[in-house]
């Protein structure tokens, strides 16, 4: 089960980097863009860390407060959820 979770997180974060980078390239070329909703969905599914880092590294959507404030807030929320679930799992094993 652990290997599945690790593989999933690697996949979703790589997807976040690729989609964010593709949207930046599309913005430069003035072609059809990737919807912000798609970027948010990938972030909600676990790609928020990579999405936030990529946006800052390639300077994409850094003027959008919804992303620059929302992604770190989402990441903190996701970390808290993981810590709570891990704590429950450990308590279940010990009990």
Secondary structure, DSSP 8 states (H G I E B T S, - for coil): -HHHHHHHHHHHHHHHHHHHHHHHHHHHTT-----HHHHHHHIIIIIHHHHHHHHHHTT-STT-HHHHHHHHHHHHHHHHHHHHHHHHHHHHHH-
